[in-house]
């Protein structure tokens, strides 16, 4: 994996937003990592976001065929702004670069490498990962701290698969068409990034990330994520190792409560993976374990 990297040279939303100065630093740091793709305060100004928010909500209520890739990315930008308004980025730039580089390498092996893929670490001790349409993916520092490189690759591949297959976009459409939007306040809620996200999109995002996706989407992301991680050069059993950790976690533990409540039981996911994988990927397993700490020590 080191050679490959050289070659290519999640109850979080219910917490209060961080301060304006911290959010400004967050945006600047994310921009330096992602080439200016992060949602900007100007792009979410009260006037612009009022129109954009309403248009996007109306769009979500219509057929999937009307949501082209550009609109999908814009929806993802708004949801990424919701996430960034809830937790700051972890300040370690070496860690941010590493996770972004790792995620981008894996995303290049997917069927949608052209998306503006962006990966970042949120300052949160919980064990969570979040994806938004268009290629925005966040993992928490608490998750990274518990992973070796193959396990982290398995998690990122799982989230990338959600984006590739438009799972979150489809879930938002279902919620919008079910009438959730009509029960929300239509005013604008200003955040501390100097802009605003429509109250409707903010509420939709919070509802989505607190309730989770359909179980079928999670099983698909497990299966296809394993294949994607393997294609990117990682041990195929990285994700299974993560699920083994989750299998022993208790719902009462606040560090794991959101992940456990928004995903199928870990044992059920392991059983599904065992059936899907069989022994077909065994020849790709057995690679030496590389810790994230060791990888970072080499890259600093």
C-alpha positions as CSV (number, residue, x, y, z in Angstrom):
1,X,0.0,0.0,0.0
2,X,2.9,2.4,0.7
3,X,3.9,2.1,-3.0
4,X,0.4,2.7,-4.1
5,X,0.1,5.8,-2.0
6,X,3.4,7.2,-3.3
7,X,2.1,6.5,-6.8
8,X,-1.1,8.4,-6.4
9,X,1.5,11.1,-4.8
10,X,-21.0,9.9,12.9
11,X,-25.2,11.8,17.7
12,X,-22.6,14.2,16.3
13,X,-25.2,16.3,14.5
14,X,-27.1,17.0,17.7
15,X,-24.2,18.9,19.3
16,X,-23.8,22.6,19.1
17,X,-21.8,24.2,16.3
18,X,-18.3,25.4,17.0
19,X,-17.3,29.1,17.1
20,X,-16.9,31.3,14.1
21,X,-13.1,31.5,14.4
22,X,-12.7,27.8,14.8
23,X,-15.0,27.2,11.8
24,X,-12.9,29.7,9.7
25,X,-9.8,27.7,10.5
26,X,-11.7,24.5,9.7
27,X,-12.6,25.7,6.3
28,X,-9.1,27.0,5.5
29,X,-7.6,23.7,6.5
30,X,-10.1,21.6,4.6
31,X,-9.6,23.8,1.5
32,X,-5.9,23.2,1.7
33,X,-6.6,19.5,1.7
34,X,-9.3,19.3,-0.9
35,X,-8.4,21.9,-3.5
36,X,-11.1,24.4,-2.7
37,X,-14.0,21.9,-2.9
38,X,-15.3,22.5,0.6
39,X,-18.6,24.4,0.9
40,X,-17.7,28.1,1.3
41,X,-19.5,30.7,3.4
42,X,-20.1,32.8,0.3
43,X,-21.7,29.9,-1.6
44,X,-24.1,29.4,1.3
45,X,-25.0,33.1,1.8
46,X,-28.5,33.8,3.1
47,X,-29.7,34.9,-0.3
48,X,-28.1,32.1,-2.3
49,X,-28.8,29.3,0.1
50,X,-32.5,30.3,0.4
51,X,-32.9,29.7,-3.3
52,X,-30.5,26.8,-3.4
53,X,-32.1,25.1,-0.4
54,X,-35.6,25.4,-1.7
55,X,-34.6,24.2,-5.2
56,X,-32.7,21.2,-3.8
57,X,-35.6,20.2,-1.6
58,X,-38.0,20.5,-4.5
59,X,-35.5,18.5,-6.6
60,X,-35.3,15.7,-4.0
61,X,-39.1,15.3,-4.2
62,X,-38.9,14.6,-7.9
63,X,-37.6,11.7,-9.9
64,X,-34.1,10.5,-9.5
65,X,-33.4,11.0,-13.2
66,X,-33.7,14.8,-12.7
67,X,-30.7,14.8,-10.3
68,X,-27.6,14.9,-12.4
69,X,-24.1,14.6,-11.0
70,X,-23.7,18.4,-10.6
71,X,-26.9,18.6,-8.5
72,X,-25.8,15.5,-6.6
73,X,-22.6,17.2,-5.7
74,X,-24.4,20.4,-4.6
75,X,-26.6,18.4,-2.3
76,X,-23.6,16.8,-0.9
77,X,-21.9,20.2,-0.3
78,X,-24.9,21.3,1.8
79,X,-24.8,18.1,3.8
80,X,-21.0,18.4,4.3
81,X,-21.7,21.9,5.6
82,X,-24.1,20.4,8.1
83,X,-21.4,18.0,9.3
84,X,-18.7,20.7,9.5
85,X,-21.1,22.9,11.5
86,X,-21.4,20.2,14.1
87,X,-17.7,19.2,14.7
88,X,-14.4,20.8,13.8
89,X,-11.7,19.0,11.9
90,X,-8.9,17.4,13.9
91,X,-5.9,19.8,13.9
92,X,-3.2,17.3,12.9
93,X,-2.5,18.1,9.2
94,X,-0.4,15.1,8.7
95,X,-3.3,12.9,9.7
96,X,-5.7,14.8,7.5
97,X,-3.4,14.5,4.5
98,X,-2.9,10.8,5.1
99,X,-6.6,10.0,5.4
100,X,-7.4,12.2,2.4
101,X,-4.7,10.5,0.3
102,X,-5.7,7.0,1.4
103,X,-9.4,7.7,0.6
104,X,-8.7,9.2,-2.8
105,X,-6.5,6.2,-3.8
106,X,-9.4,3.9,-2.9
107,X,-12.0,6.1,-4.7
108,X,-9.9,6.0,-7.9
109,X,-10.6,2.2,-8.0
110,X,-14.3,2.8,-7.8
111,X,-16.7,3.2,-10.8
112,X,-17.0,6.9,-10.1
113,X,-13.4,8.2,-9.9
114,X,-14.4,11.5,-11.5
115,X,-16.3,12.8,-8.4
116,X,-14.6,15.5,-6.3
117,X,-13.7,13.0,-3.6
118,X,-12.9,14.6,-0.3
119,X,-11.9,12.9,3.0
120,X,-11.3,14.4,6.4
121,X,-11.1,13.5,10.1
122,X,-13.5,15.1,12.6
123,X,-12.4,16.0,16.1
124,X,-14.7,13.5,17.9
125,X,-13.8,10.6,20.2
126,X,-16.8,8.5,19.0
127,X,-16.6,5.6,16.5
128,X,-18.3,7.0,13.4
129,X,-18.0,7.6,9.7
130,X,-20.2,9.8,7.5
131,X,-20.7,10.1,3.8
132,X,-22.6,12.7,1.7
133,X,-23.6,12.6,-1.9
134,X,-20.9,13.7,-4.4
135,X,-17.9,12.3,-2.6
136,X,-17.7,14.0,0.8
137,X,-16.6,11.5,3.5
138,X,-15.7,12.1,7.1
139,X,-14.4,9.8,9.8
140,X,-14.0,10.6,13.5
141,X,-10.6,10.7,15.3
142,X,-12.1,8.0,17.7
143,X,-12.5,5.7,14.8
144,X,-9.1,6.3,13.3
145,X,-7.5,5.7,16.7
146,X,-8.9,2.2,16.8
147,X,-8.0,1.2,13.3
148,X,-4.9,-0.3,11.5
149,X,-4.5,0.8,7.9
150,X,-6.4,-2.2,6.3
151,X,-9.3,-1.7,8.7
152,X,-9.4,2.1,8.0
153,X,-9.3,1.2,4.2
154,X,-12.3,-1.1,4.7
155,X,-14.3,1.6,6.4
156,X,-13.4,4.2,3.7
157,X,-14.3,1.7,1.0
158,X,-17.7,1.1,2.7
159,X,-18.4,4.8,2.7
160,X,-17.2,5.3,-0.8
161,X,-19.6,2.5,-1.9
162,X,-22.5,4.4,-0.3
163,X,-21.6,7.5,-2.5
164,X,-21.0,5.5,-5.6
165,X,-24.4,3.8,-5.3
166,X,-26.1,7.0,-4.3
167,X,-27.5,5.5,-1.1
168,X,-27.7,8.7,0.9
169,X,-29.2,10.6,-2.1
170,X,-31.9,8.0,-2.5
171,X,-32.6,8.0,1.3
172,X,-33.0,11.8,1.2
173,X,-35.4,11.5,-1.7
174,X,-37.5,8.9,0.2
175,X,-37.7,11.2,3.2
176,X,-38.5,14.3,1.0
177,X,-41.3,12.4,-0.9
178,X,-42.7,11.0,2.3
179,X,-43.5,14.5,3.4
180,X,-40.9,15.1,6.0
181,X,-40.0,18.4,4.4
182,X,-43.5,19.8,4.7
183,X,-43.3,19.4,8.5
184,X,-40.1,21.5,8.8
185,X,-39.8,25.2,9.3
186,X,-39.0,26.9,6.0
187,X,-36.8,29.8,7.5
188,X,-33.1,30.0,7.2
189,X,-30.9,29.0,10.1
190,X,-27.5,30.7,10.1
191,X,-24.5,28.7,11.1
192,X,-21.1,29.8,12.4
193,X,-19.4,29.5,9.0
194,X,-20.8,32.9,8.1
195,X,-23.4,31.5,5.7
196,X,-26.6,29.5,6.0
197,X,-28.0,26.2,5.1
198,X,-31.7,25.9,4.6
199,X,-33.6,24.8,7.7
200,X,-35.2,22.0,5.6
201,X,-31.8,20.7,4.4
202,X,-30.4,21.0,7.9
203,X,-33.3,19.0,9.4
204,X,-33.1,16.4,6.6
205,X,-29.4,15.9,7.2
206,X,-29.8,15.5,10.9
207,X,-32.7,13.1,10.4
208,X,-30.7,11.1,7.9
209,X,-27.5,10.7,9.9
210,X,-29.4,10.0,13.2
211,X,-31.7,7.3,11.6
212,X,-29.3,5.7,9.2
213,X,-29.8,4.0,5.9
214,X,-31.7,0.9,5.0
215,X,-30.2,-2.4,6.1
216,X,-30.0,-3.5,2.5
217,X,-27.8,-0.5,1.7
218,X,-25.5,-1.3,4.5
219,X,-25.1,-4.9,3.5
220,X,-24.4,-3.8,-0.1
221,X,-21.8,-1.3,1.1
222,X,-20.1,-4.1,3.1
223,X,-19.9,-6.5,0.2
224,X,-18.9,-4.0,-2.5
225,X,-16.7,-2.2,0.0
226,X,-14.7,-5.3,0.6
227,X,-14.2,-5.8,-3.1
228,X,-13.2,-2.2,-3.6
229,X,-10.7,-2.3,-0.7
230,X,-9.2,-5.5,-2.2
231,X,-8.9,-3.9,-5.6
232,X,-7.1,-1.0,-4.0
233,X,-4.5,-3.4,-2.6
234,X,-5.6,-4.0,1.0
235,X,-6.4,-7.1,3.0
236,X,-10.0,-8.0,2.2
237,X,-10.6,-8.9,5.8
238,X,-10.0,-5.4,7.1
239,X,-13.7,-4.5,7.3
240,X,-14.5,-7.9,8.9
241,X,-12.0,-7.0,11.6
242,X,-13.8,-3.8,12.3
243,X,-17.1,-5.6,12.5
244,X,-15.5,-8.0,15.1
245,X,-14.7,-4.9,17.2
246,X,-18.2,-3.6,16.9
247,X,-19.6,-7.1,17.8
248,X,-18.3,-6.7,21.3
249,X,-19.3,-3.1,21.8
250,X,-22.4,-2.3,23.9
251,X,-25.1,0.1,22.9
252,X,-24.8,1.9,26.2
253,X,-21.3,3.0,25.3
254,X,-21.6,6.6,24.1
255,X,-18.6,6.2,21.8
256,X,-20.4,3.5,19.8
257,X,-24.1,4.2,20.4
258,X,-24.7,6.1,17.1
259,X,-22.9,3.6,14.9
260,X,-24.7,0.7,16.6
261,X,-28.1,2.4,16.3
262,X,-27.8,3.3,12.6
263,X,-26.4,0.0,11.3
264,X,-27.5,-3.7,11.3
265,X,-26.1,-5.8,14.2
266,X,-22.4,-6.5,13.6
267,X,-22.9,-10.3,13.8
268,X,-25.5,-10.1,11.1
269,X,-23.2,-8.1,8.9
270,X,-20.4,-10.6,9.5
271,X,-22.7,-13.4,8.5
272,X,-23.7,-11.7,5.3
273,X,-20.0,-11.0,4.5
274,X,-19.0,-14.6,5.1
275,X,-21.6,-15.8,2.6
276,X,-20.6,-13.2,0.0
277,X,-16.8,-13.7,0.4
278,X,-16.5,-17.4,1.0
279,X,-12.9,-18.2,0.4
280,X,-12.7,-16.4,-2.9
281,X,-10.5,-13.6,-1.5
282,X,-8.3,-15.6,0.7
283,X,-5.4,-15.4,-1.7
284,X,-5.4,-11.6,-1.2
285,X,-5.3,-11.8,2.6
286,X,-2.4,-12.2,5.0
287,X,-0.7,-8.9,4.3
288,X,1.5,-7.5,7.1
289,X,-0.5,-5.3,9.5
290,X,0.5,-1.6,9.3
291,X,-0.7,0.7,12.1
292,X,-1.9,4.2,11.3
293,X,0.7,5.6,13.8
294,X,3.5,3.8,12.0
295,X,2.4,5.1,8.6
296,X,2.2,8.6,9.9
297,X,5.7,8.4,11.5
298,X,7.0,7.5,8.0
299,X,5.2,10.3,6.3
300,X,6.0,13.1,8.8
